Amino acid sequence: MYEYHGWATIRASASFDNDMDEAPIVQEIQDYIHEMNWTSGVLDIRAVNGDFQVWIAGLDNHKPSERVDPINVFKKIGDVAPGSYGILYIRDSDDVESFNIFKVYTLIRGEVRGHDDPFLSPFIPKLEDPDPECLSESYP
């Protein structure tokens, strides 16, 4: 399974005193989302108390193609709106090296970086019991 949950607040810059018109940036992100024709999970941009936020979540059978990869969505947001920030959690049970952990991707000042998750990992046994038929396997 490929599970992902994230949010990003859209900001044209990291400046507190920012009078920049963010409407063109928001429109570019809306167009990008529309063109992707997202068919799995949730991908949405909404105005919340004057700021725009992107929400993304889903649970797919396998890792998505590069075109609809949640990490690439965050990278696009960072490219278009370099003051944006957010968090994206991903767990890919098909990934041989990290099947048992969530990876956390941060979007800070337009840059996306991956980190190991300290809260929900290891998935087994923290969130899910081991398969009784696989008790001989060791989990990190």
C-alpha positions in Angstrom: 0.0 0.0 0.0 1.0 3.6 -0.6 -0.4 5.9 2.0 0.0 9.6 2.1 -1.3 12.6 4.1 -0.2 16.2 3.8 -1.0 19.9 3.8 0.8 23.0 2.5 0.1 26.7 3.1 0.7 28.6 -0.1 2.9 31.7 0.3 4.6 33.7 -2.5 7.5 34.5 -0.2 8.6 34.0 3.4 8.4 37.7 4.1 6.0 38.7 6.9 5.4 42.1 5.2 4.2 40.7 1.9 1.9 42.8 -0.2 2.5 40.6 -3.2 -0.7 39.6 -5.2 -0.8 35.8 -4.7 -3.8 35.3 -7.0 -1.6 34.4 -10.0 0.3 31.8 -8.0 -2.9 30.3 -6.6 -4.3 30.2 -10.1 -1.2 28.4 -11.4 -1.5 25.8 -8.6 -5.2 25.4 -9.3 -4.5 24.9 -13.0 -1.7 22.4 -12.2 -4.1 20.4 -10.0 -6.8 20.5 -12.6 -4.5 19.4 -15.4 -3.3 16.4 -13.4 -6.8 15.0 -13.4 -6.2 13.5 -9.9 -8.3 10.3 -9.7 -7.1 8.8 -6.5 -7.5 10.1 -3.0 -7.8 13.8 -2.3 -6.0 16.8 -3.8 -7.6 20.1 -3.2 -6.7 23.8 -2.7 -9.0 26.1 -0.6 -9.0 29.5 0.9 -9.0 29.3 4.7 -9.1 32.6 6.6 -7.5 34.5 3.8 -4.7 32.0 3.1 -4.7 29.2 0.5 -3.9 25.7 1.6 -3.4 22.4 -0.4 -4.6 19.1 1.1 -3.5 15.8 -0.2 -4.3 12.3 1.0 -4.8 8.8 -0.3 -4.3 5.1 0.1 -3.3 3.5 -3.2 -2.4 -0.1 -4.0 1.0 0.9 -5.3 3.3 3.9 -5.6 1.8 6.4 -8.1 3.5 7.4 -11.4 5.8 10.3 -11.3 3.1 12.6 -12.8 0.8 12.1 -9.8 3.4 11.5 -7.1 2.5 13.5 -3.9 6.2 14.5 -3.5 6.2 16.1 -6.9 3.0 18.0 -6.0 4.9 19.5 -3.0 8.0 20.2 -5.3 5.7 22.1 -7.7 4.2 24.1 -4.9 7.7 25.0 -3.7 8.8 26.0 -7.2 5.7 28.2 -7.8 5.4 29.6 -4.3 8.8 29.6 -2.6 7.5 31.0 0.7 5.2 27.9 1.2 5.5 25.5 4.0 3.9 22.1 4.8 4.2 18.5 5.8 3.7 15.3 3.8 3.7 11.8 5.4 4.2 8.8 3.2 4.4 5.0 3.8 5.2 2.7 0.9 4.7 -0.9 2.0 6.3 -2.1 -1.3 9.6 -0.3 -0.6 12.0 -3.0 0.6 14.2 -0.7 2.6 11.5 1.4 4.3 8.3 -0.6 4.2 7.8 -0.3 7.9 8.2 3.4 8.4 6.6 6.6 7.4 8.8 9.2 5.7 8.1 12.8 6.4 8.6 15.4 3.7 8.9 19.0 4.8 8.2 21.9 2.4 10.2 24.9 3.8 11.0 28.0 1.8 10.4 26.1 -1.5 12.6 23.1 -0.7 11.3 19.6 -0.1 13.3 17.4 2.1 12.7 13.8 3.4 13.1 12.7 7.0 12.4 9.6 9.0 9.3 9.8 11.1 9.7 9.6 14.9 6.0 9.4 15.8 4.2 6.7 13.8 7.1 4.4 13.0 7.9 1.6 13.1 4.5 0.8 11.6 4.7 -2.7 12.9 4.4 -3.1 15.9 3.5 0.5 16.8 0.4 0.8 14.6 -0.3 -2.7 13.4 0.3 -6.1 15.0 2.7 -8.4 13.3 1.3 -11.0 11.0 1.2 -14.2 13.1 2.5 -16.2 10.1 5.6 -13.9 9.9 6.5 -13.8 13.6 10.0 -15.1 12.7 10.6 -11.9 10.8 12.2 -9.0 12.7 10.8 -5.5 12.4 12.9 -2.4 13.1 
